[in-house]
Amino acid sequence: MTLSRNTGAGIVKSDSIQRSGKNGWKQSKWLIPAELLVVALIFVADARGHIVFSKTPYLLAFAWISLRVRGIRWRDIGFTRYRTWTRTLLLGASAGLAMEAVELFVTQPFLVHVLHKQPDLELFHSIHGNLKATLIYMALVWPFAAFGEEMVYRGYLMNRVADLFNRSRRAWIVSLLAVHVGFGLAHGYQGITGVIDEGLMGLLLGVIYLRTGQNLSVGIVAHGIADTVDFLLIFLGKYPGLS
């Protein structure tokens, strides 16, 4: 099933979404500001400590409601295999390892040099040398971070911001940048260095989403692999800046 077509420079425009839904994406544009306001309120509630454990399930549930109301399926925005499952897994794993290398050897060292601050990893210190805690975090990272965040940020939010600007090539560029400012801020507990670094990693995941013709599965695998490597390095005490 073809979900999208290229419009140049890797920015894609989904034809299936335009044909989907009870009224179509154009007729639902008036909903977008209200939806984004709800998303912002969830962020605020989380920042004030009113969200239990993680805001991702709340955002994912709201995204599901939005798609349901508009008659759009998750597969219409990319939750399907990329050509074959073998290619999906190999491409996702390769992308995840490449992202991890960029973070560890390029973006994070540069940010630390400029800002003179390491990312704040206090939340993950219990993993260091603790196999049980590491396995628990690894079990949680796939459903909450890899699956949940890809569905929310790349699948739902990138598409809704692009909808707001008529899904043009420029709209996807605006969406790519705007959504990943929010993605970086969602990691505020890591301090300014972590916020910027996670925003950049989210940007790379957004590029992967667009370059694969709006495929979420590749990004889910990439995200999961990158976070799994992070936890392994923290467990071993090899993560840069871990004290």
N, C-alpha and C positions, 0 to 999 in steps of 0.2 A: 504494500500500500504506500503510495507516494503522499507524504504529508506536506511537502513544501517544495519550493523551487528557488534557485539562486537569483539574487538581484544584484550581485556584484560585491566584491571584497568580502565575501563570506557572510554578508548580511542577508537574511532570508525572510521571506514573506509567506506565511502559511495560507494556502488557498482553502484547505479543508476547514479552517476555523471560520473563514468568511461564508462558507456554505452551511456551517453547522448552526445549531441553536434554534430556538423557537422564533426569535426575531432577528437573529444574526448579530454579529459583533457591532455593526454600525449603529443599530437601533438600541444597543445596550450601553452606548457611550455615556449616557446620563448617569448610569450607575457607578461609573468609575471613581469620581471624586468621593462619593459616599463610601465605597469599598476601601479606598486608600485611607480615609479618615478612620475607619474601624481598625485597619492594620496599624495605623499610628497610635491609636488608643491602646492596642494590645502591647505595643512597644513601651508606652508610658507606664502601663500597669506593671509590666515586667521590671522596668527600671525602679519602680517604687516598692518592689517586693510583694506585689499582690498576685503574682503568678507562681503557682507551685511547680517546682522542678525545672520546667522549660516552657518557653512560649511557642515552640515549634508545633506541638500538637494542636494548640488553639488556632494558630495560623493555618495549619493544614486543614483543619475542620472547616474554617471559614472559606478557604480556597475551594474546598469540595462543594460547599453550599453555593458559592458563586457560579461554579461550572454547572452544577445541577440545575440551577435556576435558568441559566442561559442555554441549557440543552447541549453542552459541550462535554465530551468524554476526555479523560486523561490522555488517552492515546492520540486524541486530536492535537494535543500540545506536546507530544513527543514521548509519552511513556510506552515505548515499544522497543523492540530490538533494532539495532542499527545494521541493516542488511541481513546478517546472520548473528546468532548468539555467540558463536566463536569469535567473530570480528568485534562484536560489542565488548566482550570480556577482554580481549587482547588490546584493543584500542583504549578502553577505559583504564586498564592496569598500566599501560605504557604512559598514558597521559597523567595518571596519578603519581607515578614515579618521577616523571619529568617536572611536574608541579612541585613536588617535594624537593627536588634538586634546586630548582629556581629559588624556592623559599629559603632553604638552608645556606645556599652558597652565593645568592645574589641579593634578593630583596631584603631579607632580615639583616645580614651584615651591613648593608648600605644604610638602612634605617637606624640601626644601633650606632653606627658611626656618626650620622647626622644628628640624631636626637639624644645620644648618650644615655639611652635607656634600653634595657632588655625588655622583651614582652613579660608581662606579669603572669607567671605560671603557678601562682600560689594554689589555685584550685586543683592542680594536678600533682602536687608534691607527694600526696599519699600513694601515687603509683610507683614512685621510685623504689625499686627493690621489692615491691609487693606484688607477687604474681596474681593473687586472688583479685586485688583491686584492678590490676591491669586487664585481666580477663573480663571483669565486669564492665569496665569502660569500653573495651573493644566490642562487647556484646551490645552496648547501648549506642555506640557511635554509628553503626550501620542503619538502624531504623530511625534514629533521631537526626543525626547530622547528614549522613550520606543520602538516605532516602528522603527524609522529611524536609531538609533544607533545599535539596534540589527541586523537589516538587513545589515548594513554596516560592523560593526566590527566582529560580530559572524558569520553572514551569508556569506558575501563576502570576507573580509580580512582573516579570519581564514582559509577558504577553499583555497584561492589563495596561502597563505604562505605554507599550507600543500601540495598543488599541486607542489610547487617548489621543495619539498623534497620527491616526489613520494608517498605522502599520507600514509606513514608508521606510525607505532606507535610513533617513534621518531619524525617524521615530525609534528604530531599533538601536541607533547609536545613543540617543538620549536615554532610552530604557537601560541599556548596558551600563551607562555611567551612573544614572540616578539610583538604580536598584542596588548597586554595589557600594554606594556610599552608605545606604541603609544596612547592607550586609556587614560592612566593617563596623558600624556603630553597634550592631547586635553583639559584637564581641568586646564591648567596652570594659569588661572585667579584666581584659589583658593589658589595659593601659594604652597610651597613645601609639606606641610602637606596634602593639598587637592589633589595634584597630586598623591602622593603615595597612599592615601586612596582610591581615585577613581580608580587607577590602580588595587588595590586589589579587589575592588567591581566588576570591569570588569573581573578580573580573576575568581571570583566566578560565574559570568554569563557565562563565557567560559566553566567552569566545568559543569554547568547546561546544556549547549548546548551539550556537549559531552556525559554526563551521560544519557541524554534523547534520545540518538541515533541521535544526530544532529537535534534537534527540536527547531525551533526559537520561536514558539508561547508561550511556557512555559516561555522562557526568556523575551519575550515582556511583558507578564503579570507581571512577577517578577520585572522587571525594572520599570514598571509603578507604581506598588504598592509601591515600596521602595521610589521613588521620590515623590509620592503623600503624603506619611507619612512625608517626609522631609518638604514639603511645609506647611503641617498642623502644624508641630511643630514650624516652623519659624513664621507662622501667630500667633500662641499662645504665642510666645516668650519663648518657652521651648527647643529650639534647643541648644545643648551644645556649649558654647563659643559665643553665639549671644550677641552682645553688643548693 
